[in-house]
């Protein structure tokens, strides 16, 4: 595999619980805003120009966008693919594909990768960028990389020194502050039959960004989500609330669940790690959500380096598709709905710790240099065989200076199935909302919201 550059990951790895990783020096941080963007991406184009220089991202809506609307027109809809990768030429490009992408191309003659011109469309609010610059010399990872401290709302580690720090950048990625979106989750079996796993209403609060002046420490919540399932009939009325803190060893994930059959809210500490996610009818784990979420403590994290990779990007065709039926074809998503582009990504490898339990023994994550969103993953079982993988569908909410990667897909290569998760197109797209009250984020609120 060809990397843009490699890192001495072994010397950077954090292995001792309680160990603190110091921030980078002022001299190193001075690269931010110079040869690096303020989030740590390389400003310059790549050698052949297929990845352009960063010029501030997409902040001007297309003429077809109606102010205030949550259905965002694709600003690149008129473009044609520069390249099509299929079974005939996949060997030529396999070093630029995730392992799962390459396997899908080889396995299914109908699968193809339509590669479009690359647009570095990501743009973030100035306050988030200002905090990120401060974090470069102030933020620290603790507890062997499993926790963070002295972090302002922004990218914690724009110049990461370890795999765990890179993953914290994903966990604290800026994706707005409050999202209130209705969505569908679909599973497609090996025969090509699509079944609705759930329809739900998601309330997502990126709590780290509630107050840009507040330094995050210890038990502070950085993320919380409330899900109310409305379909299919067997799931209607169920509700879930999850809350994650910046030090999960001091304050582990708090989770509650409401089941109409028992008519009470109960603590649900198992809604984490590799527990099957009921919102996907068990087709994905809880920590598969958004490619990865939750605590880092079951894995050793290695920062492998950077790579030029062809990944789904500017995925308006998936996120804002109102009719999902044509998207769900046998074996894989219909290729015409997925836009692929070449981008630089950080590669992070996770290896299950000795004595820890998880269905994935090894995982590779590919983090976008411009947003720190996990764009894709490759996941391996205990035998070392490629088992599952995921892709997020990143698009820029151009009027809000906000990247979004709410919808994602998972592929199970053993079962020959795939899942489409968090698709908001049938219900008006990604919607940013006013904050919920403290009472609405309480576990008691699940009972009222979850009643049929």
N, C-alpha and C positions, 0 to 999 in steps of 0.2 A: 504494500500500500504506500502510495507516494504522499508525503506530508510536506506542507509548506515549511515547517520547521519542527524539530523535535525538542523535547524538554527532558532534563534529568529528573524524571518523575520520581524515581526511587528515593533520591535525596530530599525530595519535597514532601513525601508522604507523611501523614500524621497518623501515628499508631498508638500513642499513649493517651489513655483517657485522662482529661484534665490538662493536657498540654495546650499551650497557647501559641498560635502562629502570629508573629509580628506583622504589622502592615509594611508595605513597601517604602523605600526611602523617598525623600523629597525629590531627589535627582531622577529616580525612576518614574515617579508620579508626574514629573514635568513633561513626559512624553504625551500625556493626555491633553488634547487640544492642539498638539503639534503633529507628529506623525501618526498618532492615534486619535480617534474620536474620544469624546468625554466618557463613553461607556467602554472604551478599551479596544474597539475595532480598528483594523488598519484602514487609514484614510485612503491610501493609494489604490489604484487599480492593480489587478494581477498582471503577470508578465505578458500575456497575450491579449489583454483587454477584455476578455470574456466576462470578468467581474469588474465593473466600472469603479471609479473613485467615488467615495461618499461625498455627497454635496448637500446634505441637510435633510434628505428624505422627502416624502410626499406630504405636503401640507395644504395644497390647493385642490379642492374637490373638482371632479370633472363637471363640465357644463350641465350634464344630465342629472346631477345630484340636487335634490330638493332640500333646502335647509330644514333641519329638524327631523328628517326622515331617518329611520333605522335600517332601511334597505339601501345599501350603498352600491351604486353602479360600479362595475369593473372599469377602472381607468385605462386598462390595457386590453380591452376586449377586441380591438381590431388587429392585434398582432398575430402573426403566424409563427409556427415552430421553426426554429433554426435547425433542429436536429430531431430525428425520431430514433429512439433506441428500442430494438426488439430482439427477438431470438437470433436474428441474422448477424447483428453486430455487437451484441452485449459483451463479448470477450474484449472488444476494443475499448470499452468504456467502463468495465467492471471496477477499476480502481477509483472511479468517481461516483460509485453507487454504494448504498448500504448493502450489507449482506442479504437482507430481506428483499430489497428492491431487485438485486441481481437474481435471486432465487425465483421471484415471481415472474421475471422476464423469461427465465429458462424453463420454468414449469408450465406456463400457460401461453400458447401461441397468440391468444387474443390480448394479452397484456402488453402494453407499450408505454414508453416514457417520452412524452412530447416536451422537448426542451425549448423554452422560450427565451427571449432576451432577458438578461438579469437587470432587475430594478432594485436598488437599495432604498426601499421606500420607507424604512423605519424612521420615525421621528418621535421624540419624547418632550414633555414639558421642560422648560428651562429650569424650574425649581428642582426637578428630579436630576437633571444633569449637574446642577451646582452641588447637590448633596453627594452625588457619585464622586465628584472630584475630591470632596472632603473625606469621603470614605477610603479613598486610595491610601491615605496616610494615617487614618484613624481607626478604621474597622479592624476587628480581630476575630479569628476563629478560635474556638476553645473546645474543650472536651474531646480532644483528638479529631477536631473537624466537625463534630456532631452538633455544635452550637456556635453562636456568634454573639459578639458584644460590641458596644460602642458604635452601633450602626445607625446612620441617618437614613430616612426613606429614600432609597435609590439603589443602584447596583452596589452591593457591598464590596466586591473585589474586582474592580475593572481591570486590574493586572493580577490575575489569580496566581497563587503560588502552589496550589494543590488541586486535586480532583474534587475534594469536598468543597473548596471555595468556589470552584466553577459551578458546582451544583447548587450552592446557596444563591449564586447569581440567578439561576433559573427559578428557584423557589421564591425569591423576592423580586422577580421581574416586574416591570411596570406594565400593567394591563388595564389601567384605569383604577378607579376606587370602588365603585359600586356597579354591578351588572345585575339586571333583572330580566331574564330571558326565558321564554318557553322553548322547549326543544324536544326532539325525538332521538331515541336510541334504537338502532336496528341491528339484528343479527342475520347474516346470510349463511345458510348451511352449505355443505359440500354439493348438494343437488341444485343449488342456486335459489332455494326457497327463502324469501325474506320474511322475517317475523318481527313484530314490534316488541322490543324488550321493555321499554317504558316511554311514556310521554311524561314530562315533568316541567315544573316551574322552578328555575334555579335563581336563588338570591346569592350572589357572590360578593363578599366584601374583602378587598385587599387592604386589610386593616393597617398594615404598615404605612399606608399612604393617607390615612385619615388626617394626620397632622404632620406636615413636612418638616416642622421644627423639632419634633420629638425624637430623641435618641432611643433606639430599641434595645432592651436588655431582658435577660432572664425569662420571666413568665409572660412577657408581652405577647399578645396575639398578633401574628403577622398575616393570617389568612383565616377566613371562615366562610362556610358555605351551608346553605339550607336548601334542601330539595323536597319538593312536594310532588309525589307521583299522582297523575290523574288518569293514566291508561297504561296497559289494557285493564279490563275490569278487575282481574284478579289482583292487580297492584294498586288500584285506585284507593286513595286515602292514606297510603303509607307516607312517612316523612322521615327525613334524616337531617341531623345537624352535626357538623364537624368543625373543630377549632384547633389550629396549630400554633405553637409558641416558638419563639426564637431559641429557646433552650429546651429541647424535647426530653432531655435527661432529667431536668428539674421539673418540667411540666409536660408530661406526655400528651399526645393527642387526646382531646376530650371529644367524645362522640355520644350522641343520643339517637334513639330510634323510636318512632311511633308506629305501632301495628294496629289497624282497626279491630282485628280479631280479639286482642286483649284489652283494647281501649285504655292504654296507659303508655306513658313515656318511660323508657328504660335506658339505663346506661348501656352503651354498646362499645366497649373498649376494643373489641375484635375488628372493628371497621378500619383496618389499617394493614399495611404490608401486603401479604399474598392472600388475604381472605378474599374469596370471590365477591365481586361487586354486584349486589342484586339489581342495581340500575342497568346493568348489561346482561341480566339473566345469567350471571356467573361466567360470561365469556371473557372477562378481564378481571384482574386483581384491583384492589383498592389503590395500590401504588402505581398502577398503569395509567391512572387518570391524568390527562394532560401530558401524556408520555411518562412523566414521573411526578409524584408528590409524596409528601410525608417525611418521616425521619430517615436519616442516613446510616443509623448505627449498626445495621446488619451486614454492611459491606465495607471492604477496603476500597478506597477511591484513588484512582491513578489518573493524573493529567497526562494524556498521551501526547498531545500536540494539536496543531491545526491542520486542516485538510480542505481542499477544494472539493465540494460534494454537490451532486445534483439532487435536489430535494424539492418537495412541494413548497411553493412560495407565492405570495400574492394570490392566495387561493379564494378569490371572490366567487369563482364558479361553483365551489362546494358550499361555502358558508352562506351564500345568498340564493341558493337554489330552492325555489318554493315547491317544486314537484320532485320528490325524492325517488319516485319509482324508476325513472330511466337511469339514475345513478347506480342502482343496485343490480348489477349483472352477475351471472354465475362466476365464482372463483375470485373475483376482484371487482373493484369499482370500475365503472365505465371510463376508459382512459380519457375521453374527450372532456370530462369534467375536472380533470386534475392538471393544473399548470405546474410544470417543473422548471426550476432555474438553477444555475450554478452559483453557489455562495461559499464563502469561507466559514467553516464551523470549528469549534473546539470539540475535540474528541475526548470523552471521559470514559474510562473503563472501571466497572465495579465488579469485584470478586467477593463472593460470599465468605464471611469470616468463619473460621473453624468453630464448629459447635453451633452456629446460627442456622436458623431454618428459613427457607424460602424456596419456592418452586423454580426460581431462576438462579442458577449457580453463577453465571457470568452475564453481565449486561454491558452494552456499549451505547452511550448517548452522544448525540450530535447537537451541539448548542450553537445557535445562530450568533455570529460575532456582533451583529448590529442590535440585537434585542435580548440576547441570552435565553430566548425561548428554546426549549428542547424540540427540535424539528423532527427527530426520528430516533428510533432505538432498534438495536438487535439484541435478542435475549436467548440465552442458551440454557439447556437443562443440565442435570448433574452428569450426564454422559458426554457433555461437550457438544451436543448436537443443536443446531439452530432450531429454535422452538417457536418463538413468537417475535413480533416486531410491531412498532407503532409509527404513525406519522401524524404530526399536527398540521393544521391548515391555517397558516398564518396570513393575516391580511391587515392592512393599515386602515384604521378608522381616521381618515385623513382630516376630517373637520375637527377632531378631538385630540390630535397629536397622540394617538393611542394605538399601539399594536394590539391585535387580538389573536389569540390562538385557542379559543374555546372549543371548537369542534376538532375531533381527531378520529383516527381509524386504527384498529388493531387487526393484525393478521395472525392466525394460528396455522402454522405450516404443517403441524402434525395432524390436526383435525380437518384441514382444508377449508376452514371457515374464516369469515372476517366480520368485523363489527364496525358500524358507523355511529359515533357517539357525540352527543351535544350539538346536533344539527338544528339551527334556529331558523332556517330559511322559510319553512311553512308558516312560521308565526311572526314574521316581521323582522328577522335578523337580530343582530346584536344591539341590545338596548342598555344604555347607561341610565342610572336612576339616582334618585335622592337616597340618602342613607336611611336604613331602617332604625327604629328606636331601640334603645337598650332592651326594652321589654320584648320587642319582636325578635331579638337575637337570643332570648332565654330559651332554655329547654322546654319550659312549660308552654311556650307558644306553639310547639309542634302539635299538641293535642287538638287545639282549635283549628289549625291550618290543615290538619290531616283528616278531618272528618269528611266522610263521603258526601 
